[in-house]
């Protein structure tokens, strides 16, 4: 029988999701994180089969034809996907499974694994997100413009999740993520009025 300890983390690009995941992997070996597949080029310092499984477009399309991916999506011109086999193996053999995927993929995971708990990480504001994207030094000018133009619509996706957090400080946000994974902390459920207010305040802040 499959474990039902499946969690999904999603966030707008530049929110700091990857930083939080990397910190989590250093302190918690009991949480299994399947490595996603992507057609984008590795960023400086990224390692194949550690950060992502980097594939050609042809190899990725072959995985789609073979129905090897439980979800896949095109994001900013590149394809990303999650292996069905990796999730099933994780649920069979690991205490907890955590997926780091985009909002589109999170919806698909919820449809196929109804017991999955979806966690959304919000930046403190659109202004803060804009600054993070500008200063991380990983994107072209064109990519930055695309990410900024889509930021507000991505932030509005929090309503489709079970839990929502604001990443003002990565260490604090990590603690809150773990409180959900370990104890299903109800302080962060999206139906909580205080959570709803914080999310709406973050979205209302205008870019300048």
C-alpha positions as CSV (number, residue, x, y, z in Angstrom):
1,X,0.0,0.0,0.0
2,X,1.3,3.4,-1.0
3,X,2.3,5.9,1.7
4,X,0.2,9.1,1.6
5,X,3.0,11.4,2.7
6,X,3.3,13.2,-0.6
7,X,3.9,17.0,-0.5
8,X,4.3,19.5,-3.4
9,X,6.1,22.9,-3.2
10,X,5.4,25.5,-5.8
11,X,6.3,29.2,-6.1
12,X,6.7,32.0,-8.6
13,X,10.1,32.1,-10.2
14,X,12.6,34.0,-8.0
15,X,10.7,33.4,-4.7
16,X,13.6,31.4,-3.2
17,X,12.0,27.9,-3.4
18,X,15.1,26.2,-4.7
19,X,17.2,27.7,-1.8
20,X,14.7,26.4,0.7
21,X,14.8,22.9,-0.9
22,X,18.6,22.8,-0.8
23,X,18.7,23.7,2.9
24,X,16.1,21.1,3.6
25,X,18.1,18.3,1.9
26,X,21.1,19.1,4.1
27,X,19.2,18.6,7.4
28,X,16.5,16.0,6.6
29,X,17.6,12.8,5.0
30,X,14.1,11.2,5.7
31,X,12.5,13.4,3.0
32,X,12.9,12.0,-0.5
33,X,12.9,14.5,-3.4
34,X,12.7,13.0,-6.9
35,X,14.9,14.8,-9.4
36,X,12.9,16.5,-12.1
37,X,13.6,16.4,-15.8
38,X,14.2,19.5,-17.9
39,X,15.3,20.6,-21.4
40,X,16.8,23.9,-20.2
41,X,20.5,24.3,-20.1
42,X,22.3,23.9,-16.7
43,X,22.9,27.1,-14.8
44,X,26.4,27.7,-13.3
45,X,27.1,25.2,-10.6
46,X,24.3,22.8,-11.5
47,X,25.1,19.2,-11.9
48,X,23.3,16.7,-14.1
49,X,21.3,14.0,-12.1
50,X,21.8,16.0,-8.9
51,X,20.0,19.3,-9.5
52,X,18.0,18.1,-12.6
53,X,18.1,15.4,-15.2
54,X,19.0,17.5,-18.2
55,X,17.6,16.1,-21.4
56,X,17.5,17.1,-25.1
57,X,14.1,18.1,-26.5
58,X,14.0,14.8,-28.3
59,X,14.7,12.7,-25.2
60,X,12.1,14.6,-23.3
61,X,9.5,14.0,-26.0
62,X,10.3,10.3,-25.9
63,X,9.5,10.2,-22.2
64,X,6.2,11.9,-22.9
65,X,5.3,9.3,-25.6
66,X,6.3,6.5,-23.3
67,X,4.0,8.0,-20.6
68,X,6.9,8.0,-18.2
69,X,6.1,11.5,-16.8
70,X,3.3,12.0,-14.3
71,X,3.2,15.7,-15.3
72,X,5.1,17.9,-17.6
73,X,4.8,21.6,-18.7
74,X,6.5,24.2,-20.8
75,X,7.8,27.0,-18.6
76,X,9.5,30.1,-20.1
77,X,10.3,28.1,-23.3
78,X,11.7,25.0,-21.6
79,X,10.1,21.7,-20.6
80,X,10.0,20.3,-17.1
81,X,8.6,17.0,-15.9
82,X,8.4,14.6,-13.0
83,X,8.9,10.8,-13.3
84,X,5.9,8.7,-12.4
85,X,8.2,5.8,-11.4
86,X,10.2,8.0,-9.1
87,X,7.1,9.1,-7.1
88,X,5.7,5.6,-6.8
89,X,9.1,4.2,-5.7
90,X,9.4,7.0,-3.2
91,X,5.9,6.4,-1.7
92,X,6.7,2.7,-1.4
93,X,10.1,3.1,0.2
94,X,10.5,6.5,1.8
95,X,8.9,8.1,4.9
96,X,8.0,11.3,3.0
97,X,8.1,12.4,-0.6
98,X,8.5,16.1,-1.6
99,X,8.1,17.4,-5.1
100,X,9.4,20.8,-6.3
101,X,7.3,21.7,-9.4
102,X,5.4,24.6,-10.9
103,X,1.8,25.5,-10.3
104,X,0.6,23.7,-13.4
105,X,2.3,20.5,-12.4
106,X,1.0,20.8,-8.8
107,X,-2.6,20.7,-10.1
108,X,-1.9,17.6,-12.1
109,X,-0.3,15.9,-9.1
110,X,-3.4,16.7,-7.0
111,X,-5.7,15.1,-9.6
112,X,-3.6,11.9,-9.8
113,X,-2.7,11.7,-6.1
114,X,-5.7,13.2,-4.2
115,X,-3.9,12.8,-0.9
116,X,-1.1,15.1,-1.9
117,X,-0.6,18.2,0.2
118,X,0.1,21.3,-1.9
119,X,2.3,24.1,-0.4
120,X,2.6,27.5,-2.0
121,X,5.5,29.9,-1.2
122,X,4.8,33.6,-1.9
123,X,7.4,36.4,-2.1
124,X,6.8,39.3,0.4
125,X,5.6,41.5,-2.5
126,X,5.9,42.0,-6.3
127,X,8.6,44.6,-5.7
128,X,10.7,42.1,-3.7
129,X,10.2,39.4,-6.3
130,X,11.2,41.8,-9.0
131,X,14.4,42.6,-7.2
132,X,15.3,38.9,-6.6
133,X,14.8,38.1,-10.3
134,X,17.0,41.1,-11.3
135,X,19.9,40.3,-8.9
136,X,20.2,36.5,-9.0
137,X,22.3,36.8,-12.2
138,X,20.9,33.6,-13.8
139,X,18.6,35.0,-16.5
140,X,18.9,36.9,-19.8
141,X,17.2,40.3,-20.1
142,X,14.4,38.7,-22.2
143,X,13.9,35.9,-19.6
144,X,13.7,38.5,-16.8
145,X,11.0,40.5,-18.7
146,X,9.0,37.3,-19.2
147,X,9.2,36.3,-15.6
148,X,8.3,39.7,-14.4
149,X,5.3,40.0,-16.7
150,X,4.0,36.6,-15.4
151,X,4.7,37.2,-11.7
152,X,1.3,38.5,-10.6
153,X,-0.7,35.7,-12.3
154,X,1.7,33.2,-10.7
155,X,1.2,34.7,-7.3
156,X,-2.6,34.5,-7.7
157,X,-2.3,30.7,-7.8
158,X,-2.0,30.4,-4.0
159,X,-5.7,29.9,-3.8
160,X,-5.4,26.5,-5.5
161,X,-3.1,25.2,-2.7
162,X,-3.7,23.6,0.7
163,X,-1.1,25.7,2.5
164,X,0.5,29.1,1.8
165,X,3.7,30.8,3.2
166,X,5.5,34.0,2.7
167,X,9.3,33.8,2.2
168,X,10.7,36.8,4.0
169,X,13.5,34.8,5.5
170,X,14.6,31.4,4.0
171,X,15.4,29.9,7.4
172,X,12.1,30.8,8.9
173,X,10.2,29.7,5.8
174,X,12.0,26.4,5.9
175,X,10.9,25.9,9.5
176,X,7.3,26.6,8.5
177,X,7.6,24.2,5.6
178,X,8.8,21.4,7.9
179,X,6.0,22.2,10.4
180,X,3.6,21.3,7.6
181,X,5.4,18.2,6.4
182,X,5.9,16.9,9.9
183,X,2.7,18.0,11.7
184,X,0.3,19.4,9.1
185,X,0.5,22.8,10.9
186,X,-2.9,24.4,10.5
187,X,-1.6,27.9,10.9
188,X,-0.8,28.0,7.2
189,X,-3.9,26.5,5.6
190,X,-5.2,28.7,2.8
191,X,-8.7,28.8,4.4
192,X,-7.2,30.6,7.4
193,X,-8.4,34.3,7.3
194,X,-5.0,35.6,8.4
195,X,-3.2,33.6,5.7
196,X,-5.7,34.9,3.1
197,X,-5.1,38.5,4.2
198,X,-1.3,38.1,4.0
199,X,-1.4,36.6,0.5
200,X,-3.7,39.3,-0.8
201,X,-1.5,42.0,0.7
202,X,1.6,40.6,-1.1
203,X,-0.2,40.5,-4.5
204,X,-1.5,44.1,-4.2
205,X,1.9,45.7,-3.9
206,X,2.6,47.3,-7.3
207,X,5.8,47.0,-9.3
208,X,7.7,50.3,-9.8
